Amino acid sequence: MAKVSRRSEAVDPFIVMDVMAAAAAKEAAGDTVIHLEVGQPSTPAPRGALAAAHAALDVDKIGYVAALGMPALRERIARHYREQYNAEVSPERVIVTTGSSGGFPLAFLASFDAGDRVALAAPGYPAYRNILSALHLEAVDLPTSLADRYQPTVAALEKVGPISGLIVASPSNPTGTMVTRGELTALSQWCDGHQVRLVSDEIYHGIVYEGEATSAVEVSEHAVVVNSFSKYFSMTGWRVGWLVVPEELVRPIERLTQNFFISVPTLSQYAALAAFECRDELDAHVARYKANRDLLMAGLPAAGLDRLTPAQGAFYIYADVSHLTNDSREFCKRMLQEAGVATTPGVDFDRARGAGTLRISFAGSMAEMEEAVRRLKAWRRG
Ligand SMILES: Cc1ncc(COP(=O)(O)O)c(C=O)c1O
């Protein structure tokens, strides 16, 4: 039999998918499940984006477009930096991608060579590590703690040995925590001083409750910014995102994306362009997320979940459950089976310490959050 590559066999599964499958099986058996495991908005694309997609279908053949993205969308994204961050970004540095997931391999391949070491916070979004490893790059964990809001620090970087890249996510998945402007500046200066490429995942910008999200474009000329229409813009299934890259990476990424993808789904680019004009609808989602967060932070302690990371942004609460279990996978399984509440075990995000944590997503409706708290309290009482 022909072989299966070692690099693909070495890639870990995304465990939340297993939770979703178990939740679906429970629902198929007639039970109701409250979904606190899903990492996506419970709402569709904003109305203006849907209207733009409908209109485009009538007038455009929806063929391939330029590999780096539709010029109008690249320009609109550049304007977004002026409007939201007061930062000048040339449209030439903006690259439209197939979700931020499509941006990562492009950014990593253009920035690093096989064998290079790339540092990232643990806990963190698992795909970083898995994409790096599939590309024969070494993911180097920076163990973080609540004291530094689970974010990388210059002190931690001083101890990791030689690296070629650093990934920072603020607000972070799974913790919802952020770096301050001062911290991001310090990290980017450290990277510049050590010829390290900073990759800033800003996919949860726009979903911020406390403090202010700084973009790496504001503090660094050399960083790669990764962003997406999936979260704030509520367009996960449209698979459209973007990169802002330094000039020297534009042409390398253009060559890569021409060959990998030809172009990003055209219909989605029309919809994404219109989504920028839908801020009222989108900001209403953020207000709901904030109310959900406050409801869970107030209600979960009575259900025994009282060691919670205060989420500054995104739609996740990271819970320390090490006083309740030493096997978060088993704990989540029992919570699903017995309480009908699905959450994601921390092992997805932190291999070393995730057996004692879980991630709770509050992207759903307020009624679902209320019901989750009610069920978990009843579960706790036994
Ligand atoms: C931190 C982070 N980055 C990137 C992604 C990928 O999202 P997408 O490919 O839909 O843009 C996710 C999805 O959950 C995420 O949480």
The ligand as a MOL file (V3000), in Angstrom:
LIG
                    3D

  0  0  0     0  0            999 V3000
M  V30 BEGIN CTAB
M  V30 COUNTS 16 16 0 0 0
M  V30 BEGIN ATOM
M  V30 1 C -7.7570 32.4440 17.4910 0
M  V30 2 C -8.3220 31.9500 16.2050 0
M  V30 3 N -7.6350 32.1580 15.0770 0
M  V30 4 C -8.0920 31.7100 13.9030 0
M  V30 5 C -9.2890 31.0070 13.7920 0
M  V30 6 C -9.7410 30.5220 12.4300 0
M  V30 7 O -10.8760 31.1590 11.9690 0
M  V30 8 P -11.2610 31.3800 10.4420 0
M  V30 9 O -10.4520 30.4610 9.6010 0
M  V30 10 O -12.7190 31.0880 10.3580 0
M  V30 11 O -10.9440 32.8160 10.1270 0
M  V30 12 C -10.0460 30.7760 14.9440 0
M  V30 13 C -11.3120 30.0060 14.8710 0
M  V30 14 O -11.9120 29.6640 15.8450 0
M  V30 15 C -9.5430 31.2630 16.1810 0
M  V30 16 O -10.2150 31.0690 17.3260 0
M  V30 END ATOM
M  V30 BEGIN BOND
M  V30 1 1 1 2
M  V30 2 1 2 3
M  V30 3 2 2 15
M  V30 4 2 3 4
M  V30 5 1 4 5
M  V30 6 1 5 6
M  V30 7 2 5 12
M  V30 8 1 6 7
M  V30 9 1 7 8
M  V30 10 2 8 9
M  V30 11 1 8 10
M  V30 12 1 8 11
M  V30 13 1 12 13
M  V30 14 1 12 15
M  V30 15 2 13 14
M  V30 16 1 15 16
M  V30 END BOND
M  V30 END CTAB
M  END
